[in-house]
């Protein structure tokens, strides 16, 4: 992920926005001082909350959903499948990484309803999701 520096940006402000430290930002971009120039392109370290799970012989969506502790409906939707659809060995499916939880928005969700459903503060949700539009089927990510 990249960020283009704007007038008035600071390393601390950019780091805070992306939920990383100034040290991580500086190391990732080989920056030795705190000076930023407008138009400068910074690479932002990004860790995906998703990973691939390789289907094993005997797996089905229900057993995989149980392993990764998410509803089978969510696992199916995340991978463009229908509940009960056949999956095959060596097929790769997206699942949440350990340490992350993911919520899929529904029609009519608001930041307050999501906060209540997840038992998280609104700021926690906003800090983990920089672009939150609350449209149906948007992923809302949070760390456990």
N, C-alpha and C positions, 0 to 999 in steps of 0.2 A: 504494500500500500504506500502511496506517496502523498505528500502534502507540499503545497506551494506556499512559501512564506509570504505573508502580507505585512504591510506597514503596521508597526506596533506589536507584532508577534514577539513572544519571548519563548525561550526554550522551556521554561517552567509552565507557561500557559499551554503550549502544544503538548507537552508531556502529560499535564493534568487532563487535558481533553481526551487523550487516547488511553489514559489509565496506565501510563508507564512512568518510569523515573527519568529525570534529566540525564542521569548517567547512562541509562539504556539508550536514550535518544542520541546522545553524543557518541557513544561507542558504536552504535549501529551505523552512524554516518561519518565516522572518523573525524569528529569535530573536537578541536583541542581548546577552543575558547568559547565564550558565550555570545559572540557577535553573529547576528543573522542579517542577511541582506534580502530585501524584497525581491521576490522571484526565485529565490533559492529553492531547490527541490530537496526535501528531506524524505528519506525512506523511513517508514514507520514499521517497527516490528509488530507483526500481527500473528497471534496464535488462534487458529480456528477452534471453535468449540466443538467441531465435528471431526470424526475420524471414520475410516472405513472398517467394517467388520466383514471378514471373509466367511461366507456361509460354509458350514461343515456338513458332512453326511448326517442326515437325521434331523437337521435344524428345520424349523418352520418359523413363520413370523411370530407366533406366540412364544416359542421358547427363546428366541432372540430378544424380544421385547422384555421378557421376564429377566433375562441375563443383564440387560442394560437398564432395567427398572424404569421403563416408559410404557405408556399404554400402546397396545398393538395397533390401534387406529392411528396413533401418531406416527409410529414406525412406518406403517404402510404409506401414509400421506407424505411423509418426509422423503420416501423413495419412489413416489409415483406409482404405488401399487395399491391393490385392493386387499382388504383383510381376507385371508384364506387363499390368496393367489399363490400359485406354485413358485417356489424359489429353488435354485439348484446349487449344488456344491461348487465352490470357488467363485460364486457370484459375490459381488461386493455391494454392501448396503451401508448407507450413512447412518451413524449412531452418535449420540453425544459422547464426548470424551469424559473420562473420569474427572470428577471435580466440577463438571458443568451440568446444569439443568437447563432444559429448553422448554418453553411454553409456546404453543401455537395459538395465535389469537383467533377469536371467533367473532362473528358479526355482532356488533354492539358493545364489544369490549372497550373499556376506558382504562386509563392509567390507574384509577382507583379500584376498579373491579379486578384488574390483574394484580395489583398490590395485595388486595384481600385474598385472592385465590392462592397466591404464592407465599403469603405471609412475609412479604418483604416491604421495606420502605420504598416510597416513590423514588427517592434519590438513588437508592441502590439499583433500581430498574433503569433509571435514566443514565446513570454512570456506566452501566454495562451495555447500553444500547444507544449508540450515538445517533442513529437514524430510526426513530420510532414513529411510525405513521399510524399505527393501530388500524390497519386495513386487515380484512379477513385473511387468515393463513400466513400472517407474518410471524417469523420466529422472534421470540423474546428470550434473550440469553441471560443467565445469571450463574454465578459461581456458588457452589454449595458452601 
